Amino acid sequence: MHDDEKQKNYELAEKLMSEQNFAAAIVAGAIATLLAAVAYGIIVEAWPFSYGFAAAGVGIAIGFFMGFLGRGVSMKFSVVAAVYTIVGCILGNLFVKIWNQ
């Protein structure tokens, strides 16, 4: 990689870092978590064999919304998305238990 390519990549990285919005990512992730948890509960209730697919869908939905609205490239965005995904799957399982009563 030549010096001019390195400089161009450095400028692109600076631009991406300046566009990050952690607050928007937190809010978008929280809303996506609730919506994905409801979808998880509905899918698992309808097709009991689909836990893995539903969990993957929760992670994809949360990651998409946090990435789209927060535009995050830092590690803290990934950590929060992973925590939201775990919470979304737990909430989805809770919704399934509530609907089965």
Phi and psi restraints in degrees (range 20) as a CNS / XPLOR table:
assign (resid 1 and name C) (resid 2 and name N)
       (resid 2 and name CA) (resid 2 and name C) 1.0 -83.3 20.0 2
assign (resid 2 and name N) (resid 2 and name CA)
       (resid 2 and name C) (resid 3 and name N) 1.0 167.4 20.0 2
assign (resid 2 and name C) (resid 3 and name N)
       (resid 3 and name CA) (resid 3 and name C) 1.0 -62.7 20.0 2
assign (resid 3 and name N) (resid 3 and name CA)
       (resid 3 and name C) (resid 4 and name N) 1.0 -37.7 20.0 2
assign (resid 3 and name C) (resid 4 and name N)
       (resid 4 and name CA) (resid 4 and name C) 1.0 -68.6 20.0 2
assign (resid 4 and name N) (resid 4 and name CA)
       (resid 4 and name C) (resid 5 and name N) 1.0 -33.9 20.0 2
assign (resid 4 and name C) (resid 5 and name N)
       (resid 5 and name CA) (resid 5 and name C) 1.0 -68.9 20.0 2
assign (resid 5 and name N) (resid 5 and name CA)
       (resid 5 and name C) (resid 6 and name N) 1.0 -39.5 20.0 2
assign (resid 5 and name C) (resid 6 and name N)
       (resid 6 and name CA) (resid 6 and name C) 1.0 -63.2 20.0 2
assign (resid 6 and name N) (resid 6 and name CA)
       (resid 6 and name C) (resid 7 and name N) 1.0 -41.9 20.0 2
assign (resid 6 and name C) (resid 7 and name N)
       (resid 7 and name CA) (resid 7 and name C) 1.0 -64.7 20.0 2
assign (resid 7 and name N) (resid 7 and name CA)
       (resid 7 and name C) (resid 8 and name N) 1.0 -40.8 20.0 2
assign (resid 7 and name C) (resid 8 and name N)
       (resid 8 and name CA) (resid 8 and name C) 1.0 -63.8 20.0 2
assign (resid 8 and name N) (resid 8 and name CA)
       (resid 8 and name C) (resid 9 and name N) 1.0 -42.2 20.0 2
assign (resid 8 and name C) (resid 9 and name N)
       (resid 9 and name CA) (resid 9 and name C) 1.0 -66.5 20.0 2
assign (resid 9 and name N) (resid 9 and name CA)
       (resid 9 and name C) (resid 10 and name N) 1.0 -38.1 20.0 2
assign (resid 9 and name C) (resid 10 and name N)
       (resid 10 and name CA) (resid 10 and name C) 1.0 -63.8 20.0 2
assign (resid 10 and name N) (resid 10 and name CA)
       (resid 10 and name C) (resid 11 and name N) 1.0 -43.0 20.0 2
assign (resid 10 and name C) (resid 11 and name N)
       (resid 11 and name CA) (resid 11 and name C) 1.0 -65.3 20.0 2
assign (resid 11 and name N) (resid 11 and name CA)
       (resid 11 and name C) (resid 12 and name N) 1.0 -39.0 20.0 2
assign (resid 11 and name C) (resid 12 and name N)
       (resid 12 and name CA) (resid 12 and name C) 1.0 -63.8 20.0 2
assign (resid 12 and name N) (resid 12 and name CA)
       (resid 12 and name C) (resid 13 and name N) 1.0 -42.1 20.0 2
assign (resid 12 and name C) (resid 13 and name N)
       (resid 13 and name CA) (resid 13 and name C) 1.0 -63.4 20.0 2
assign (resid 13 and name N) (resid 13 and name CA)
       (resid 13 and name C) (resid 14 and name N) 1.0 -41.4 20.0 2
assign (resid 13 and name C) (resid 14 and name N)
       (resid 14 and name CA) (resid 14 and name C) 1.0 -62.5 20.0 2
assign (resid 14 and name N) (resid 14 and name CA)
       (resid 14 and name C) (resid 15 and name N) 1.0 -40.5 20.0 2
assign (resid 14 and name C) (resid 15 and name N)
       (resid 15 and name CA) (resid 15 and name C) 1.0 -64.1 20.0 2
assign (resid 15 and name N) (resid 15 and name CA)
       (resid 15 and name C) (resid 16 and name N) 1.0 -45.1 20.0 2
assign (resid 15 and name C) (resid 16 and name N)
       (resid 16 and name CA) (resid 16 and name C) 1.0 -63.3 20.0 2
assign (resid 16 and name N) (resid 16 and name CA)
       (resid 16 and name C) (resid 17 and name N) 1.0 -40.4 20.0 2
assign (resid 16 and name C) (resid 17 and name N)
       (resid 17 and name CA) (resid 17 and name C) 1.0 -65.9 20.0 2
assign (resid 17 and name N) (resid 17 and name CA)
       (resid 17 and name C) (resid 18 and name N) 1.0 -34.5 20.0 2
assign (resid 17 and name C) (resid 18 and name N)
       (resid 18 and name CA) (resid 18 and name C) 1.0 -75.4 20.0 2
assign (resid 18 and name N) (resid 18 and name CA)
       (resid 18 and name C) (resid 19 and name N) 1.0 -20.0 20.0 2
assign (resid 18 and name C) (resid 19 and name N)
       (resid 19 and name CA) (resid 19 and name C) 1.0 -89.2 20.0 2
assign (resid 19 and name N) (resid 19 and name CA)
       (resid 19 and name C) (resid 20 and name N) 1.0 -3.5 20.0 2
assign (resid 19 and name C) (resid 20 and name N)
       (resid 20 and name CA) (resid 20 and name C) 1.0 -66.2 20.0 2
assign (resid 20 and name N) (resid 20 and name CA)
       (resid 20 and name C) (resid 21 and name N) 1.0 144.7 20.0 2
assign (resid 20 and name C) (resid 21 and name N)
       (resid 21 and name CA) (resid 21 and name C) 1.0 -139.3 20.0 2
assign (resid 21 and name N) (resid 21 and name CA)
       (resid 21 and name C) (resid 22 and name N) 1.0 95.3 20.0 2
assign (resid 21 and name C) (resid 22 and name N)
       (resid 22 and name CA) (resid 22 and name C) 1.0 -68.1 20.0 2
assign (resid 22 and name N) (resid 22 and name CA)
       (resid 22 and name C) (resid 23 and name N) 1.0 -38.0 20.0 2
assign (resid 22 and name C) (resid 23 and name N)
       (resid 23 and name CA) (resid 23 and name C) 1.0 -63.1 20.0 2
assign (resid 23 and name N) (resid 23 and name CA)
       (resid 23 and name C) (resid 24 and name N) 1.0 -43.7 20.0 2
assign (resid 23 and name C) (resid 24 and name N)
       (resid 24 and name CA) (resid 24 and name C) 1.0 -64.6 20.0 2
assign (resid 24 and name N) (resid 24 and name CA)
       (resid 24 and name C) (resid 25 and name N) 1.0 -36.7 20.0 2
assign (resid 24 and name C) (resid 25 and name N)
       (resid 25 and name CA) (resid 25 and name C) 1.0 -66.2 20.0 2
assign (resid 25 and name N) (resid 25 and name CA)
       (resid 25 and name C) (resid 26 and name N) 1.0 -39.8 20.0 2
assign (resid 25 and name C) (resid 26 and name N)
       (resid 26 and name CA) (resid 26 and name C) 1.0 -62.7 20.0 2
assign (resid 26 and name N) (resid 26 and name CA)
       (resid 26 and name C) (resid 27 and name N) 1.0 -47.3 20.0 2
assign (resid 26 and name C) (resid 27 and name N)
       (resid 27 and name CA) (resid 27 and name C) 1.0 -65.8 20.0 2
assign (resid 27 and name N) (resid 27 and name CA)
       (resid 27 and name C) (resid 28 and name N) 1.0 -46.6 20.0 2
assign (resid 27 and name C) (resid 28 and name N)
       (resid 28 and name CA) (resid 28 and name C) 1.0 -62.1 20.0 2
assign (resid 28 and name N) (resid 28 and name CA)
       (resid 28 and name C) (resid 29 and name N) 1.0 -40.0 20.0 2
assign (resid 28 and name C) (resid 29 and name N)
       (resid 29 and name CA) (resid 29 and name C) 1.0 -65.6 20.0 2
assign (resid 29 and name N) (resid 29 and name CA)
       (resid 29 and name C) (resid 30 and name N) 1.0 -39.2 20.0 2
assign (resid 29 and name C) (resid 30 and name N)
       (resid 30 and name CA) (resid 30 and name C) 1.0 -65.3 20.0 2
assign (resid 30 and name N) (resid 30 and name CA)
       (resid 30 and name C) (resid 31 and name N) 1.0 -44.0 20.0 2
assign (resid 30 and name C) (resid 31 and name N)
       (resid 31 and name CA) (resid 31 and name C) 1.0 -66.2 20.0 2
assign (resid 31 and name N) (resid 31 and name CA)
       (resid 31 and name C) (resid 32 and name N) 1.0 -43.4 20.0 2
assign (resid 31 and name C) (resid 32 and name N)
       (resid 32 and name CA) (resid 32 and name C) 1.0 -63.9 20.0 2
assign (resid 32 and name N) (resid 32 and name CA)
       (resid 32 and name C) (resid 33 and name N) 1.0 -35.1 20.0 2
assign (resid 32 and name C) (resid 33 and name N)
       (resid 33 and name CA) (resid 33 and name C) 1.0 -62.2 20.0 2
assign (resid 33 and name N) (resid 33 and name CA)
       (resid 33 and name C) (resid 34 and name N) 1.0 -46.0 20.0 2
assign (resid 33 and name C) (resid 34 and name N)
       (resid 34 and name CA) (resid 34 and name C) 1.0 -64.4 20.0 2
assign (resid 34 and name N) (resid 34 and name CA)
       (resid 34 and name C) (resid 35 and name N) 1.0 -46.0 20.0 2
assign (resid 34 and name C) (resid 35 and name N)
       (resid 35 and name CA) (resid 35 and name C) 1.0 -65.3 20.0 2
assign (resid 35 and name N) (resid 35 and name CA)
       (resid 35 and name C) (resid 36 and name N) 1.0 -41.5 20.0 2
assign (resid 35 and name C) (resid 36 and name N)
       (resid 36 and name CA) (resid 36 and name C) 1.0 -69.1 20.0 2
assign (resid 36 and name N) (resid 36 and name CA)
       (resid 36 and name C) (resid 37 and name N) 1.0 -33.6 20.0 2
assign (resid 36 and name C) (resid 37 and name N)
       (resid 37 and name CA) (resid 37 and name C) 1.0 -65.3 20.0 2
assign (resid 37 and name N) (resid 37 and name CA)
       (resid 37 and name C) (resid 38 and name N) 1.0 -40.5 20.0 2
assign (resid 37 and name C) (resid 38 and name N)
       (resid 38 and name CA) (resid 38 and name C) 1.0 -64.6 20.0 2
assign (resid 38 and name N) (resid 38 and name CA)
       (resid 38 and name C) (resid 39 and name N) 1.0 -44.7 20.0 2
assign (resid 38 and name C) (resid 39 and name N)
       (resid 39 and name CA) (resid 39 and name C) 1.0 -62.8 20.0 2
assign (resid 39 and name N) (resid 39 and name CA)
       (resid 39 and name C) (resid 40 and name N) 1.0 -40.1 20.0 2
assign (resid 39 and name C) (resid 40 and name N)
       (resid 40 and name CA) (resid 40 and name C) 1.0 -58.7 20.0 2
assign (resid 40 and name N) (resid 40 and name CA)
       (resid 40 and name C) (resid 41 and name N) 1.0 -47.6 20.0 2
assign (resid 40 and name C) (resid 41 and name N)
       (resid 41 and name CA) (resid 41 and name C) 1.0 -61.1 20.0 2
assign (resid 41 and name N) (resid 41 and name CA)
       (resid 41 and name C) (resid 42 and name N) 1.0 -42.8 20.0 2
assign (resid 41 and name C) (resid 42 and name N)
       (resid 42 and name CA) (resid 42 and name C) 1.0 -65.6 20.0 2
assign (resid 42 and name N) (resid 42 and name CA)
       (resid 42 and name C) (resid 43 and name N) 1.0 -44.9 20.0 2
assign (resid 42 and name C) (resid 43 and name N)
       (resid 43 and name CA) (resid 43 and name C) 1.0 -66.1 20.0 2
assign (resid 43 and name N) (resid 43 and name CA)
       (resid 43 and name C) (resid 44 and name N) 1.0 -44.2 20.0 2
assign (resid 43 and name C) (resid 44 and name N)
       (resid 44 and name CA) (resid 44 and name C) 1.0 -68.8 20.0 2
assign (resid 44 and name N) (resid 44 and name CA)
       (resid 44 and name C) (resid 45 and name N) 1.0 -34.3 20.0 2
assign (resid 44 and name C) (resid 45 and name N)
       (resid 45 and name CA) (resid 45 and name C) 1.0 -66.6 20.0 2
assign (resid 45 and name N) (resid 45 and name CA)
       (resid 45 and name C) (resid 46 and name N) 1.0 -39.6 20.0 2
assign (resid 45 and name C) (resid 46 and name N)
       (resid 46 and name CA) (resid 46 and name C) 1.0 -75.3 20.0 2
assign (resid 46 and name N) (resid 46 and name CA)
       (resid 46 and name C) (resid 47 and name N) 1.0 -42.2 20.0 2
assign (resid 46 and name C) (resid 47 and name N)
       (resid 47 and name CA) (resid 47 and name C) 1.0 -129.1 20.0 2
assign (resid 47 and name N) (resid 47 and name CA)
       (resid 47 and name C) (resid 48 and name N) 1.0 94.0 20.0 2
assign (resid 47 and name C) (resid 48 and name N)
       (resid 48 and name CA) (resid 48 and name C) 1.0 -61.8 20.0 2
assign (resid 48 and name N) (resid 48 and name CA)
       (resid 48 and name C) (resid 49 and name N) 1.0 -16.5 20.0 2
assign (resid 48 and name C) (resid 49 and name N)
       (resid 49 and name CA) (resid 49 and name C) 1.0 -85.3 20.0 2
assign (resid 49 and name N) (resid 49 and name CA)
       (resid 49 and name C) (resid 50 and name N) 1.0 1.3 20.0 2
assign (resid 49 and name C) (resid 50 and name N)
       (resid 50 and name CA) (resid 50 and name C) 1.0 -104.3 20.0 2
assign (resid 50 and name N) (resid 50 and name CA)
       (resid 50 and name C) (resid 51 and name N) 1.0 28.8 20.0 2
assign (resid 50 and name C) (resid 51 and name N)
       (resid 51 and name CA) (resid 51 and name C) 1.0 -58.9 20.0 2
assign (resid 51 and name N) (resid 51 and name CA)
       (resid 51 and name C) (resid 52 and name N) 1.0 -45.7 20.0 2
assign (resid 51 and name C) (resid 52 and name N)
       (resid 52 and name CA) (resid 52 and name C) 1.0 -65.2 20.0 2
assign (resid 52 and name N) (resid 52 and name CA)
       (resid 52 and name C) (resid 53 and name N) 1.0 -42.2 20.0 2
assign (resid 52 and name C) (resid 53 and name N)
       (resid 53 and name CA) (resid 53 and name C) 1.0 -66.5 20.0 2
assign (resid 53 and name N) (resid 53 and name CA)
       (resid 53 and name C) (resid 54 and name N) 1.0 -40.5 20.0 2
assign (resid 53 and name C) (resid 54 and name N)
       (resid 54 and name CA) (resid 54 and name C) 1.0 -65.3 20.0 2
assign (resid 54 and name N) (resid 54 and name CA)
       (resid 54 and name C) (resid 55 and name N) 1.0 -41.2 20.0 2
assign (resid 54 and name C) (resid 55 and name N)
       (resid 55 and name CA) (resid 55 and name C) 1.0 -64.8 20.0 2
assign (resid 55 and name N) (resid 55 and name CA)
       (resid 55 and name C) (resid 56 and name N) 1.0 -40.7 20.0 2
assign (resid 55 and name C) (resid 56 and name N)
       (resid 56 and name CA) (resid 56 and name C) 1.0 -63.5 20.0 2
assign (resid 56 and name N) (resid 56 and name CA)
       (resid 56 and name C) (resid 57 and name N) 1.0 -39.7 20.0 2
assign (resid 56 and name C) (resid 57 and name N)
       (resid 57 and name CA) (resid 57 and name C) 1.0 -62.9 20.0 2
assign (resid 57 and name N) (resid 57 and name CA)
       (resid 57 and name C) (resid 58 and name N) 1.0 -38.6 20.0 2
assign (resid 57 and name C) (resid 58 and name N)
       (resid 58 and name CA) (resid 58 and name C) 1.0 -61.1 20.0 2
assign (resid 58 and name N) (resid 58 and name CA)
       (resid 58 and name C) (resid 59 and name N) 1.0 -47.3 20.0 2
assign (resid 58 and name C) (resid 59 and name N)
       (resid 59 and name CA) (resid 59 and name C) 1.0 -63.1 20.0 2
assign (resid 59 and name N) (resid 59 and name CA)
       (resid 59 and name C) (resid 60 and name N) 1.0 -40.5 20.0 2
assign (resid 59 and name C) (resid 60 and name N)
       (resid 60 and name CA) (resid 60 and name C) 1.0 -65.7 20.0 2
assign (resid 60 and name N) (resid 60 and name CA)
       (resid 60 and name C) (resid 61 and name N) 1.0 -44.6 20.0 2
assign (resid 60 and name C) (resid 61 and name N)
       (resid 61 and name CA) (resid 61 and name C) 1.0 -62.3 20.0 2
assign (resid 61 and name N) (resid 61 and name CA)
       (resid 61 and name C) (resid 62 and name N) 1.0 -46.3 20.0 2
assign (resid 61 and name C) (resid 62 and name N)
       (resid 62 and name CA) (resid 62 and name C) 1.0 -65.1 20.0 2
assign (resid 62 and name N) (resid 62 and name CA)
       (resid 62 and name C) (resid 63 and name N) 1.0 -45.4 20.0 2
assign (resid 62 and name C) (resid 63 and name N)
       (resid 63 and name CA) (resid 63 and name C) 1.0 -61.5 20.0 2
assign (resid 63 and name N) (resid 63 and name CA)
       (resid 63 and name C) (resid 64 and name N) 1.0 -39.5 20.0 2
assign (resid 63 and name C) (resid 64 and name N)
       (resid 64 and name CA) (resid 64 and name C) 1.0 -64.5 20.0 2
assign (resid 64 and name N) (resid 64 and name CA)
       (resid 64 and name C) (resid 65 and name N) 1.0 -50.0 20.0 2
assign (resid 64 and name C) (resid 65 and name N)
       (resid 65 and name CA) (resid 65 and name C) 1.0 -66.9 20.0 2
assign (resid 65 and name N) (resid 65 and name CA)
       (resid 65 and name C) (resid 66 and name N) 1.0 -39.5 20.0 2
assign (resid 65 and name C) (resid 66 and name N)
       (resid 66 and name CA) (resid 66 and name C) 1.0 -67.1 20.0 2
assign (resid 66 and name N) (resid 66 and name CA)
       (resid 66 and name C) (resid 67 and name N) 1.0 -39.6 20.0 2
assign (resid 66 and name C) (resid 67 and name N)
       (resid 67 and name CA) (resid 67 and name C) 1.0 -69.6 20.0 2
assign (resid 67 and name N) (resid 67 and name CA)
       (resid 67 and name C) (resid 68 and name N) 1.0 -37.3 20.0 2
assign (resid 67 and name C) (resid 68 and name N)
       (resid 68 and name CA) (resid 68 and name C) 1.0 -72.0 20.0 2
assign (resid 68 and name N) (resid 68 and name CA)
       (resid 68 and name C) (resid 69 and name N) 1.0 -46.6 20.0 2
assign (resid 68 and name C) (resid 69 and name N)
       (resid 69 and name CA) (resid 69 and name C) 1.0 -88.0 20.0 2
assign (resid 69 and name N) (resid 69 and name CA)
       (resid 69 and name C) (resid 70 and name N) 1.0 -32.7 20.0 2
assign (resid 69 and name C) (resid 70 and name N)
       (resid 70 and name CA) (resid 70 and name C) 1.0 -90.1 20.0 2
assign (resid 70 and name N) (resid 70 and name CA)
       (resid 70 and name C) (resid 71 and name N) 1.0 -22.9 20.0 2
assign (resid 70 and name C) (resid 71 and name N)
       (resid 71 and name CA) (resid 71 and name C) 1.0 52.0 20.0 2
assign (resid 71 and name N) (resid 71 and name CA)
       (resid 71 and name C) (resid 72 and name N) 1.0 39.9 20.0 2
assign (resid 71 and name C) (resid 72 and name N)
       (resid 72 and name CA) (resid 72 and name C) 1.0 -87.7 20.0 2
assign (resid 72 and name N) (resid 72 and name CA)
       (resid 72 and name C) (resid 73 and name N) 1.0 139.7 20.0 2
assign (resid 72 and name C) (resid 73 and name N)
       (resid 73 and name CA) (resid 73 and name C) 1.0 -123.5 20.0 2
assign (resid 73 and name N) (resid 73 and name CA)
       (resid 73 and name C) (resid 74 and name N) 1.0 -2.3 20.0 2
assign (resid 73 and name C) (resid 74 and name N)
       (resid 74 and name CA) (resid 74 and name C) 1.0 -81.8 20.0 2
assign (resid 74 and name N) (resid 74 and name CA)
       (resid 74 and name C) (resid 75 and name N) 1.0 163.5 20.0 2
assign (resid 74 and name C) (resid 75 and name N)
       (resid 75 and name CA) (resid 75 and name C) 1.0 -65.1 20.0 2
assign (resid 75 and name N) (resid 75 and name CA)
       (resid 75 and name C) (resid 76 and name N) 1.0 -31.0 20.0 2
assign (resid 75 and name C) (resid 76 and name N)
       (resid 76 and name CA) (resid 76 and name C) 1.0 -63.2 20.0 2
assign (resid 76 and name N) (resid 76 and name CA)
       (resid 76 and name C) (resid 77 and name N) 1.0 -29.7 20.0 2
assign (resid 76 and name C) (resid 77 and name N)
       (resid 77 and name CA) (resid 77 and name C) 1.0 -67.4 20.0 2
assign (resid 77 and name N) (resid 77 and name CA)
       (resid 77 and name C) (resid 78 and name N) 1.0 -40.5 20.0 2
assign (resid 77 and name C) (resid 78 and name N)
       (resid 78 and name CA) (resid 78 and name C) 1.0 -66.8 20.0 2
assign (resid 78 and name N) (resid 78 and name CA)
       (resid 78 and name C) (resid 79 and name N) 1.0 -40.0 20.0 2
assign (resid 78 and name C) (resid 79 and name N)
       (resid 79 and name CA) (resid 79 and name C) 1.0 -65.3 20.0 2
assign (resid 79 and name N) (resid 79 and name CA)
       (resid 79 and name C) (resid 80 and name N) 1.0 -45.6 20.0 2
assign (resid 79 and name C) (resid 80 and name N)
       (resid 80 and name CA) (resid 80 and name C) 1.0 -64.3 20.0 2
assign (resid 80 and name N) (resid 80 and name CA)
       (resid 80 and name C) (resid 81 and name N) 1.0 -39.8 20.0 2
assign (resid 80 and name C) (resid 81 and name N)
       (resid 81 and name CA) (resid 81 and name C) 1.0 -63.5 20.0 2
assign (resid 81 and name N) (resid 81 and name CA)
       (resid 81 and name C) (resid 82 and name N) 1.0 -39.6 20.0 2
assign (resid 81 and name C) (resid 82 and name N)
       (resid 82 and name CA) (resid 82 and name C) 1.0 -65.4 20.0 2
assign (resid 82 and name N) (resid 82 and name CA)
       (resid 82 and name C) (resid 83 and name N) 1.0 -42.2 20.0 2
assign (resid 82 and name C) (resid 83 and name N)
       (resid 83 and name CA) (resid 83 and name C) 1.0 -64.3 20.0 2
assign (resid 83 and name N) (resid 83 and name CA)
       (resid 83 and name C) (resid 84 and name N) 1.0 -44.1 20.0 2
assign (resid 83 and name C) (resid 84 and name N)
       (resid 84 and name CA) (resid 84 and name C) 1.0 -60.9 20.0 2
assign (resid 84 and name N) (resid 84 and name CA)
       (resid 84 and name C) (resid 85 and name N) 1.0 -37.0 20.0 2
assign (resid 84 and name C) (resid 85 and name N)
       (resid 85 and name CA) (resid 85 and name C) 1.0 -65.0 20.0 2
assign (resid 85 and name N) (resid 85 and name CA)
       (resid 85 and name C) (resid 86 and name N) 1.0 -43.6 20.0 2
assign (resid 85 and name C) (resid 86 and name N)
       (resid 86 and name CA) (resid 86 and name C) 1.0 -63.0 20.0 2
assign (resid 86 and name N) (resid 86 and name CA)
       (resid 86 and name C) (resid 87 and name N) 1.0 -45.0 20.0 2
assign (resid 86 and name C) (resid 87 and name N)
       (resid 87 and name CA) (resid 87 and name C) 1.0 -61.8 20.0 2
assign (resid 87 and name N) (resid 87 and name CA)
       (resid 87 and name C) (resid 88 and name N) 1.0 -41.0 20.0 2
assign (resid 87 and name C) (resid 88 and name N)
       (resid 88 and name CA) (resid 88 and name C) 1.0 -62.9 20.0 2
assign (resid 88 and name N) (resid 88 and name CA)
       (resid 88 and name C) (resid 89 and name N) 1.0 -40.2 20.0 2
assign (resid 88 and name C) (resid 89 and name N)
       (resid 89 and name CA) (resid 89 and name C) 1.0 -68.4 20.0 2
assign (resid 89 and name N) (resid 89 and name CA)
       (resid 89 and name C) (resid 90 and name N) 1.0 -39.9 20.0 2
assign (resid 89 and name C) (resid 90 and name N)
       (resid 90 and name CA) (resid 90 and name C) 1.0 -65.0 20.0 2
assign (resid 90 and name N) (resid 90 and name CA)
       (resid 90 and name C) (resid 91 and name N) 1.0 -44.8 20.0 2
assign (resid 90 and name C) (resid 91 and name N)
       (resid 91 and name CA) (resid 91 and name C) 1.0 -62.1 20.0 2
assign (resid 91 and name N) (resid 91 and name CA)
       (resid 91 and name C) (resid 92 and name N) 1.0 -40.0 20.0 2
assign (resid 91 and name C) (resid 92 and name N)
       (resid 92 and name CA) (resid 92 and name C) 1.0 -60.9 20.0 2
assign (resid 92 and name N) (resid 92 and name CA)
       (resid 92 and name C) (resid 93 and name N) 1.0 -43.0 20.0 2
assign (resid 92 and name C) (resid 93 and name N)
       (resid 93 and name CA) (resid 93 and name C) 1.0 -65.3 20.0 2
assign (resid 93 and name N) (resid 93 and name CA)
       (resid 93 and name C) (resid 94 and name N) 1.0 -36.4 20.0 2
assign (resid 93 and name C) (resid 94 and name N)
       (resid 94 and name CA) (resid 94 and name C) 1.0 -63.6 20.0 2
assign (resid 94 and name N) (resid 94 and name CA)
       (resid 94 and name C) (resid 95 and name N) 1.0 -42.0 20.0 2
assign (resid 94 and name C) (resid 95 and name N)
       (resid 95 and name CA) (resid 95 and name C) 1.0 -62.2 20.0 2
assign (resid 95 and name N) (resid 95 and name CA)
       (resid 95 and name C) (resid 96 and name N) 1.0 -38.9 20.0 2
assign (resid 95 and name C) (resid 96 and name N)
       (resid 96 and name CA) (resid 96 and name C) 1.0 -62.9 20.0 2
assign (resid 96 and name N) (resid 96 and name CA)
       (resid 96 and name C) (resid 97 and name N) 1.0 -43.5 20.0 2
assign (resid 96 and name C) (resid 97 and name N)
       (resid 97 and name CA) (resid 97 and name C) 1.0 -64.2 20.0 2
assign (resid 97 and name N) (resid 97 and name CA)
       (resid 97 and name C) (resid 98 and name N) 1.0 -39.4 20.0 2
assign (resid 97 and name C) (resid 98 and name N)
       (resid 98 and name CA) (resid 98 and name C) 1.0 -66.5 20.0 2
assign (resid 98 and name N) (resid 98 and name CA)
       (resid 98 and name C) (resid 99 and name N) 1.0 -42.7 20.0 2
assign (resid 98 and name C) (resid 99 and name N)
       (resid 99 and name CA) (resid 99 and name C) 1.0 -69.1 20.0 2
assign (resid 99 and name N) (resid 99 and name CA)
       (resid 99 and name C) (resid 100 and name N) 1.0 -26.3 20.0 2
assign (resid 99 and name C) (resid 100 and name N)
       (resid 100 and name CA) (resid 100 and name C) 1.0 -81.2 20.0 2
assign (resid 100 and name N) (resid 100 and name CA)
       (resid 100 and name C) (resid 101 and name N) 1.0 -7.1 20.0 2
